[in-house]
Amino acid sequence: MNINSGNIKWLIEIFTELNEERQHKLMQEAIRLQFEQGQENMAIKRGEKIDANELASRTIERISKASELIELLDKMNKEQQAAIGIFINELTKGEFAKDEEIQIQINSRSMTIEEYLNKYIPGVNVDKAKFILNDVKEKA
C-alpha cells in the first residue's frame, strides 16, 4: 500500500467538491487505474515489458472478466457466495480475509492570513507582501 498523506488529503478535498455524478466518474476511473496497476505489477513480476497499448488491452480484458464474475456472484445465494469466499481465502493463504482499517480525520480551523502564508510559504515576509499589495492597489 502506497500512502502519501498529502495526496490523500488533496484527493479527499477534490472528491468532496464534486457532485454525486462526478464522484461516481472519479471512482470508476480509480477502479480502472487499480486494475491497470495490477496488470502492470503482474507484468513486472513476470519480467515482461509491455507498452501502454498492451497494458490498456490487458486492463480492459481483466475488467471485463471481473464484471462477468460479479454478475455470476450476484446470481448466487449467500451460502454459495460464502463458499467462494472461503475458497479464495484458502487460495490466498488467509489474505482474502485480511481486513485493513483506514481512518481519515479531517480537521478544519480558521487561520489568520499570516499563519496561513507562513504555513504554506515558509520564510515569507508577510509585511513586505502587504506593502506590495498596497502599492498595487494604490496604482490601480
GUKOL-368680 format. One record per atom (N, C-alpha, C): residue number from 1; chain; x, y, z. Coordinates in Angstrom, 3 decimals, padded with zeros to 6 digits. Atoms other than C-alpha are relative to their C-alpha. Layout:
// residues N
     k   c          x          y          z
   NUM   A          X          Y          Z
...
END
This chain:
// residues 140
     k   c          x          y          z
     1   A    000.850   -001.169    000.000
     1   A    000.000    000.000    000.000
     1   A    000.895    001.230    000.000
     2   A   -000.784   -001.215    000.140
     2   A    001.432    003.331   -001.087
     2   A   -000.796    001.153    000.598
     3   A    000.751   -001.053   -000.684
     3   A    000.359    006.077    001.315
     3   A    000.802    001.292    000.000
     4   A   -000.555   -001.340   -000.019
     4   A    001.150    009.722    000.718
     4   A   -001.098    000.882    000.574
     5   A    001.085   -000.700   -000.690
     5   A   -000.881    011.697    003.238
     5   A   -000.389    001.301   -000.699
     6   A    000.329   -001.233    000.717
     6   A   -000.627    014.916    001.235
     6   A   -000.901   -000.252   -001.192
     7   A    000.836    000.345    001.159
     7   A   -002.051    013.251   -001.864
     7   A   -001.381   -000.474    000.430
     8   A    001.300    000.471   -000.494
     8   A   -004.791    011.563    000.160
     8   A   -000.865    001.188    000.396
     9   A    000.735   -001.199   -000.417
     9   A   -005.791    014.896    001.676
     9   A   -000.515    000.743   -001.231
    10   A    000.381   -000.722    001.214
    10   A   -005.809    016.523   -001.763
    10   A   -001.128   -000.726   -000.726
    11   A    001.028    000.788    000.667
    11   A   -007.864    013.688   -003.259
    11   A   -001.346    000.119    000.719
    12   A    001.244   -000.131   -000.769
    12   A   -010.432    013.898   -000.458
    12   A   -000.594    001.387   -000.206
    13   A    000.499   -001.358    000.228
    13   A   -010.693    017.662   -000.881
    13   A   -000.660    000.113   -001.370
    14   A    000.573   -000.027    001.346
    14   A   -011.277    017.239   -004.609
    14   A   -001.312   -000.770   -000.029
    15   A    001.180    000.872    000.012
    15   A   -013.763    014.395   -004.078
    15   A   -001.203    000.692    000.640
    16   A    001.119   -000.613   -000.718
    16   A   -015.864    016.361   -001.589
    16   A   -000.574    001.213   -000.740
    17   A    000.495   -001.134    000.773
    17   A   -016.178    019.273   -004.027
    17   A   -000.831   -000.427   -001.208
    18   A    000.712    000.492    001.174
    18   A   -017.671    017.068   -006.751
    18   A   -001.435   -000.375    000.345
    19   A    001.363    000.474   -000.209
    19   A   -021.350    016.345   -007.193
    19   A    000.002   -001.531   -000.090
    20   A    000.078    001.466   -000.063
    20   A   -022.556    012.734   -006.932
    20   A    000.377   -000.663   -001.326
    21   A   -000.313    000.572    001.321
    21   A   -022.286    012.077   -010.692
    21   A    001.512    000.003   -000.254
    22   A   -001.443   -000.082    000.217
    22   A   -018.689    013.266   -010.862
    22   A    000.771   -000.852    001.003
    23   A   -000.624    000.911   -000.964
    23   A   -017.810    011.366   -007.680
    23   A   -000.018   -001.421   -000.550
    24   A    000.126    001.334    000.594
    24   A   -019.070    008.234   -009.444
    24   A    001.016   -000.180   -001.129
    25   A   -000.974    000.066    001.094
    25   A   -016.939    009.004   -012.516
    25   A    001.423   -000.133    000.547
    26   A   -001.333    000.073   -000.610
    26   A   -013.896    009.546   -010.308
    26   A    000.252   -001.397    000.566
    27   A   -000.151    001.347   -000.544
    27   A   -014.484    006.214   -008.575
    27   A    000.212   -001.018   -001.122
    28   A   -000.188    000.903    001.134
    28   A   -014.805    004.441   -011.925
    28   A    001.416    000.087   -000.539
    29   A   -001.359   -000.185    000.495
    29   A   -011.516    005.926   -013.074
    29   A    001.011   -000.568    000.989
    30   A   -000.905    000.552   -001.020
    30   A   -009.868    004.975   -009.774
    30   A    000.034   -001.525   -000.085
    31   A    000.063    001.462    000.122
    31   A   -011.044    001.370   -010.192
    31   A    000.744   -000.452   -001.253
    32   A   -000.730    000.339    001.226
    32   A   -009.735    001.306   -013.778
    32   A    001.506    000.090    000.234
    33   A   -001.425   -000.156   -000.294
    33   A   -006.371    002.605   -012.576
    33   A    000.502   -001.104    000.927
    34   A   -000.370    001.100   -000.902
    34   A   -006.343   -000.018   -009.833
    34   A    000.216   -001.288   -000.796
    35   A   -000.162    001.175    000.864
    35   A   -006.858   -002.755   -012.412
    35   A    001.256    000.131   -000.855
    36   A   -001.179   -000.235    000.827
    36   A   -004.199   -001.195   -014.627
    36   A    001.281   -000.224    000.805
    37   A   -001.168    000.189   -000.864
    37   A   -001.742   -001.124   -011.722
    37   A    000.232   -001.487    000.253
    38   A   -000.110    001.443   -000.203
    38   A   -002.475   -004.788   -011.076
    38   A    000.610   -000.696   -001.204
    39   A   -000.558    000.595    001.221
    39   A   -001.727   -005.682   -014.688
    39   A    001.473    000.361   -000.159
    40   A   -001.397   -000.421    000.086
    40   A    001.475   -003.662   -014.615
    40   A    000.860   -000.766    001.011
    41   A   -000.740    000.735   -001.034
    41   A    002.560   -005.305   -011.355
    41   A    000.230   -001.457   -000.408
    42   A   -000.147    001.392    000.440
    42   A    001.916   -008.775   -012.808
    42   A    001.047   -000.102   -001.105
    43   A   -000.987    000.009    001.087
    43   A    003.958   -007.940   -015.923
    43   A    001.410    000.154    000.564
    44   A   -001.312   -000.199   -000.631
    44   A    006.844   -006.696   -013.783
    44   A    000.438   -001.264    000.718
    45   A   -000.306    001.232   -000.740
    45   A    006.652   -009.810   -011.616
    45   A    000.445   -001.114   -000.946
    46   A   -000.353    001.016    001.002
    46   A    006.869   -011.969   -014.758
    46   A    001.232    000.393   -000.811
    47   A   -001.147   -000.470    000.763
    47   A    009.739   -009.890   -016.128
    47   A   -000.351    000.446   -001.402
    48   A    000.460   -000.425    001.324
    48   A    007.666   -008.726   -019.081
    48   A    000.110    001.515   -000.144
    49   A    000.083   -001.415    000.314
    49   A    007.954   -005.365   -020.750
    49   A   -001.211    000.174   -000.892
    50   A    001.186   -000.232    000.823
    50   A    004.606   -004.158   -022.013
    50   A   -000.152    001.493   -000.245
    51   A    000.207   -001.407    000.332
    51   A    003.772   -000.939   -023.796
    51   A   -001.386    000.443    000.479
    52   A    001.251   -000.579   -000.488
    52   A    000.864    001.358   -022.983
    52   A   -001.222   -000.641   -000.651
    53   A    001.142    000.615    000.690
    53   A   -001.413   -000.215   -025.622
    53   A   -000.295   -001.395    000.545
    54   A    000.185    001.348   -000.541
    54   A   -000.838   -003.738   -024.320
    54   A   -000.533    000.064    001.428
    55   A    000.473   -000.167   -001.375
    55   A   -001.339   -002.555   -020.750
    55   A   -001.484    000.350    000.010
    56   A    001.411   -000.381    000.095
    56   A   -004.636   -000.907   -021.711
    56   A   -000.860   -001.183   -000.422
    57   A    000.732    001.165    000.482
    57   A   -005.740   -004.031   -023.580
    57   A   -000.192   -001.029    001.114
    58   A    000.092    000.963   -001.102
    58   A   -004.959   -006.322   -020.640
    58   A   -000.921    000.501    001.105
    59   A    000.849   -000.583   -001.040
    59   A   -006.678   -003.934   -018.241
    59   A   -001.464   -000.141   -000.365
    60   A    001.387    000.111    000.457
    60   A   -009.866   -003.863   -020.303
    60   A   -000.471   -001.444    000.076
    61   A    000.342    001.423   -000.053
    61   A   -009.824   -007.647   -020.582
    61   A   -000.248   -000.444    001.447
    62   A    000.126    000.396   -001.406
    62   A   -009.362   -008.023   -016.814
    62   A   -001.269    000.578    000.616
    63   A    001.227   -000.622   -000.508
    63   A   -012.163   -005.567   -016.031
    63   A   -001.214   -000.746   -000.525
    64   A    001.100    000.752    000.602
    64   A   -014.442   -007.471   -018.419
    64   A   -000.209   -001.322    000.732
    65   A    000.112    001.274   -000.722
    65   A   -013.657   -010.772   -016.688
    65   A   -000.521    000.214    001.415
    66   A    000.473   -000.296   -001.356
    66   A   -014.201   -009.201   -013.271
    66   A   -001.493    000.314   -000.013
    67   A    001.421   -000.322    000.121
    67   A   -017.564   -007.848   -014.423
    67   A   -000.836   -001.267   -000.156
    68   A    000.698    001.276    000.182
    68   A   -018.596   -011.334   -015.568
    68   A   -000.080   -000.758    001.326
    69   A   -000.026    000.685   -001.288
    69   A   -017.564   -012.769   -012.207
    69   A   -000.985    000.635    000.981
    70   A    000.942   -000.698   -000.889
    70   A   -019.551   -010.122   -010.335
    70   A   -001.437   -000.355   -000.355
    71   A    001.347    000.386    000.434
    71   A   -022.612   -010.954   -012.428
    71   A   -000.340   -001.407    000.484
    72   A    000.228    001.363   -000.491
    72   A   -022.206   -014.636   -011.547
    72   A   -000.223   -000.016    001.510
    73   A    000.151   -000.052   -001.458
    73   A   -021.784   -013.844   -007.858
    73   A   -001.363    000.553    000.392
    74   A    001.317   -000.584   -000.286
    74   A   -024.944   -011.729   -007.934
    74   A   -001.122   -001.029   -000.144
    75   A    001.017    001.032    000.226
    75   A   -026.876   -014.795   -009.151
    75   A    000.028   -001.084    001.073
    76   A   -000.151    001.031   -001.032
    76   A   -025.626   -016.958   -006.245
    76   A   -000.717    000.419    001.275
    77   A    000.553   -000.327   -001.304
    77   A   -027.278   -017.238   -002.870
    77   A    001.148    000.291    000.974
    78   A   -001.013   -000.422   -000.964
    78   A   -025.442   -016.098    000.263
    78   A    000.981   -001.113    000.347
    79   A   -000.877    001.110   -000.361
    79   A   -024.076   -019.533    001.123
    79   A    000.968   -000.350   -001.133
    80   A   -000.878    000.245    001.140
    80   A   -022.718   -020.039   -002.395
    80   A    001.074    001.085   -000.081
    81   A   -000.965   -001.096   -000.012
    81   A   -021.072   -016.621   -002.230
    81   A    001.036   -000.216    001.108
    82   A   -000.910    000.256   -001.125
    82   A   -019.604   -017.536    001.165
    82   A    000.970   -001.127   -000.337
    83   A   -000.865    001.113    000.385
    83   A   -018.253   -020.811   -000.249
    83   A    001.115    000.494   -000.925
    84   A   -001.012   -000.586    000.886
    84   A   -016.461   -018.844   -002.978
    84   A    001.013    000.795    000.835
    85   A   -000.882   -000.770   -000.878
    85   A   -015.062   -016.511   -000.309
    85   A    000.950   -000.891    000.777
    86   A   -000.834    000.948   -000.747
    86   A   -013.787   -019.453    001.737
    86   A    001.074   -000.582   -000.913
    87   A   -000.942    000.571    000.959
    87   A   -012.161   -020.950   -001.355
    87   A    001.099    001.007   -000.349
    88   A   -000.988   -001.036    000.317
    88   A   -010.464   -017.665   -002.291
    88   A    000.925    000.212    001.190
    89   A   -000.820   -000.172   -001.195
    89   A   -009.254   -017.323    001.292
    89   A    001.023   -001.124    000.131
    90   A   -000.938    001.127   -000.030
    90   A   -007.711   -020.797    001.109
    90   A    001.104    000.185   -001.050
    91   A   -000.979   -000.207    001.072
    91   A   -006.030   -019.963   -002.204
    91   A    001.009    001.098    000.340
    92   A   -000.875   -001.130   -000.329
    92   A   -004.594   -016.737   -000.798
    92   A    000.644   -000.138    001.379
    93   A   -000.603    000.274   -001.318
    93   A   -003.467   -018.355    002.479
    93   A   -000.422    001.022    001.054
    94   A    000.557   -000.882   -001.015
    94   A   -005.731   -016.136    004.555
    94   A    000.015    001.477   -000.335
    95   A   -000.079   -001.419    000.357
    95   A   -005.013   -012.871    002.754
    95   A   -001.354    000.588   -000.395
    96   A    001.317   -000.488    000.411
    96   A   -008.572   -012.629    001.409
    96   A   -000.777    000.542    001.196
    97   A    000.755   -000.393   -001.189
    97   A   -009.973   -012.353    004.935
    97   A    000.718    001.071    000.820
    98   A   -000.725   -001.067   -000.691
    98   A   -007.431   -009.729    005.938
    98   A   -000.798    001.289   -000.136
    99   A    000.794   -001.220   -000.001
    99   A   -009.190   -006.535    006.896
    99   A    000.864    001.142    000.510
   100   A   -000.756   -001.174   -000.403
   100   A   -007.391   -003.225    006.982
   100   A   -000.967    001.139    000.255
   101   A    000.846   -001.138   -000.328
   101   A   -008.959   -000.277    008.644
   101   A    000.810    001.272   -000.219
   102   A   -000.641   -001.280    000.259
   102   A   -008.031    003.131    007.344
   102   A   -000.868    001.072    000.638
   103   A    000.724   -001.096   -000.626
   103   A   -009.003    006.118    009.408
   103   A    000.538    001.313   -000.554
   104   A   -000.372   -001.311    000.507
   104   A   -009.005    009.563    007.922
   104   A   -000.749    001.030    000.822
   105   A    000.597   -001.046   -000.814
   105   A   -009.602    012.543    010.126
   105   A    000.285    001.327   -000.677
   106   A   -000.157   -001.303    000.633
   106   A   -010.209    015.929    008.608
   106   A   -000.385    001.060    001.016
   107   A    000.252   -001.101   -000.922
   107   A   -009.919    018.947    010.864
   107   A    000.049    001.301   -000.777
   108   A    000.035   -001.294    000.656
   108   A   -010.720    022.462    009.832
   108   A    000.078    001.074    001.074
   109   A   -000.066   -001.119   -000.928
   109   A   -009.759    025.669    011.564
   109   A    000.281    001.259   -000.791
   110   A   -000.288   -001.283    000.635
   110   A   -009.665    029.311    010.656
   110   A    001.366    000.466    000.456
   111   A   -001.330   -000.513   -000.289
   111   A   -006.225    030.842    010.466
   111   A    000.044    001.460   -000.421
   112   A   -000.230   -001.349    000.515
   112   A   -005.039    034.386    010.133
   112   A    000.748   -000.170   -001.310
   113   A   -000.716    000.079    001.276
   113   A   -003.604    035.169    006.730
   113   A    001.498   -000.162    000.245
   114   A   -001.416    000.129   -000.327
   114   A   -000.196    035.462    008.367
   114   A    000.351   -001.457    000.311
   115   A   -000.234    001.411   -000.336
   115   A   -000.456    031.947    009.830
   115   A   -000.045   -000.866   -001.266
   116   A    000.175    000.771    001.230
   116   A   -001.683    030.578    006.501
   116   A    001.212    000.136   -000.912
   117   A   -001.133   -000.233    000.887
   117   A    001.091    032.184    004.474
   117   A    001.279   -000.611    000.555
   118   A   -001.200    000.583   -000.606
   118   A    003.780    031.117    006.932
   118   A   -000.023   -001.524   -000.058
   119   A    000.098    001.467    000.092
   119   A    002.474    027.555    006.805
   119   A    000.329   -000.471   -001.415
   120   A   -000.135    000.472    001.372
   120   A    002.387    027.291    003.016
   120   A    001.123    000.671   -000.791
   121   A   -001.161   -000.655    000.615
   121   A    005.193    029.720    002.131
   121   A    000.992    000.302    001.125
   122   A   -000.902   -000.198   -001.135
   122   A    007.753    029.192    004.897
   122   A    001.052    001.073   -000.284
   123   A   -001.014   -001.038    000.123
   123   A    010.024    032.147    005.477
   123   A   -000.466    001.254   -000.726
   124   A    000.514   -001.157    000.719
   124   A    007.785    034.623    003.668
   124   A   -000.004    001.229    000.913
   125   A    000.088   -001.267   -000.721
   125   A    007.962    038.273    004.709
   125   A   -001.396    000.556   -000.263
   126   A    001.394   -000.382    000.181
   126   A    004.249    038.979    005.190
   126   A   -000.141    001.510   -000.077
   127   A    000.075   -001.466    000.039
   127   A    004.805    042.684    005.885
   127   A    000.390    000.519   -001.380
   128   A   -000.433   -000.412    001.340
   128   A    006.642    043.032    002.571
   128   A   -001.094   -000.329   -001.024
   129   A    001.093    000.386    000.903
   129   A    003.822    041.162    000.788
   129   A   -001.160    000.981    000.119
   130   A    001.069   -000.981   -000.202
   130   A    001.281    043.541    002.331
   130   A    000.371    001.329   -000.647
   131   A   -000.481   -001.240    000.617
   131   A    003.402    046.503    001.184
   131   A   -000.172   -000.066   -001.518
   132   A    000.142    000.187    001.454
   132   A    003.459    045.114   -002.382
   132   A   -001.461    000.119   -000.404
   133   A    001.426   -000.044    000.311
   133   A   -000.309    044.640   -002.327
   133   A   -000.532    001.421    000.088
   134   A    000.465   -001.379   -000.154
   134   A   -000.941    048.152   -001.021
   134   A    000.495    000.877   -001.144
   135   A   -000.571   -000.762    001.108
   135   A    001.344    049.576   -003.699
   135   A   -000.787   -000.269   -001.283
   136   A    000.792    000.365    001.194
   136   A   -000.556    047.705   -006.437
   136   A   -001.393    000.613    000.076
   137   A    001.347   -000.567   -000.162
   137   A   -003.912    048.860   -005.019
   137   A    000.018    001.514   -000.259
   138   A   -000.086   -001.457    000.173
   138   A   -002.785    052.487   -004.962
   138   A    000.146    000.372   -001.468
   139   A   -000.235   -000.298    001.415
   139   A   -001.692    052.334   -008.611
   139   A   -001.212   -000.342   -000.860
   140   A    001.152    000.447    000.785
   140   A   -004.959    050.758   -009.717
   140   A   -001.113    001.006   -000.044
END
